[in-house]
């Protein structure tokens, strides 16, 4: 894989939930360490990744982890109805939750009305 954009680098970092060493990332991306540093700097400036100093056997590198992004507001709404799971404290099965089923039903009705 050859990374051309910071989006490529971000996806590669996200593929490692526990983080990836920057010294390994540039090899994985198929770019030189300088290009990798520029890509990582853009991601850091945009607050999309965090960088933690990492030392092993006296060699310094950085552990990179994707920063969890906030959910898209549109994915939490059905029209003006907020998904009930956001503030729900119930321990339920998704396919058996009456609150979630009502919310999805409302979403389907609104989508059907928009198409009509």
N, C-alpha and C positions, 0 to 999 in steps of 0.2 A: 504494500500500500504506500502510495506517495501522497502526503498531505499537501494540499495547495492552499487551504484556507484555515482560519481559526475554527471554523465549524467542523472540519475534518478532525482537527486536534481535540476539540471538545468531545466529539463522539468517541474518540479513542480513549480519552480520560474517563468518560462516563461508563465505558465498557469494563472498567476496573472499580467496582464499588468500594473496595478498601483503599484505593489509591494506586498510583503508579509512579515509580521513580522517574524524574525528568531525564536522567541519564539512560533510562531504558526506553522512554517514550520516543525520543528522536530516532532510535533504531527501528522501533515498531512502525513509525510513520514513514520511514524511508527518506528522511531529510537529514541535513547536517545539524550539528548541535546549535549553530548560530541561528538557523531558520527556526528551529524548535523554540529557542529562547524568545524570538520575536513573536511567534504564535502564542506562547504561554503568556508573554507580557500583555498582549491584547486581551486575552481571556481574564487575566488578573485585573486589568484596568476596567473591564466590564463587569467585574465581580461574579464571573461565571465559574471560576475555580479558586481554590485556596492552595497555598504553597506552604509546606511545613519543612523546616530544615531537618535533614536526615544525615547521620554520619554512621559509617560502617568501616571498621578497620582504618580509621583516620581519614577516610575519603568522604568529602562533603558532597551531598546531592540534595535534591528536594523531592518530597513526596507531594504529588499533585492529586487533588480530589475535586470532583465536580461539586459545586455548591447547589444545594437543592433549590430549585426555582419555585416560586409561588405558582399555585394552580391557576390556570386560565379561568377568569371569572365566568366566562360563557359556559364552561363545562360544569359549573356548579349551579347553574340556573336552568329552570324549565320555564321560559317566559319570565315572569317575575318571581317564580317560586324557587327558593334556595333548596338544594339537595338536603334532605333531612339528615343524612349521615354526618354532616359537618359538626353538628352540636349533639349528636346522639350518644347516649351513654349505654345503650342496650347492647348486649352481646347476642347478636342474632346471625342467622344464616341469610346471605344476600337473597337467595331465591324464596325465602319465607318471610321476609320483612314487609309487613303491611304498609309501613310509612314509605319505604323505598318503592314498593309496587305502585302506590298511589301517585308518587312523584313521577315515575316513568310513564304511567297512564296519562297524566296531565301533559307530559312532554309530547307523547304521541298524538294527543288530541290537538294540541297547538300546532304541531307540524302538519297534521292533516288539514286543519283550517287554513293554514298558510298556502297550501297547495290548491285548495278549492277556489 
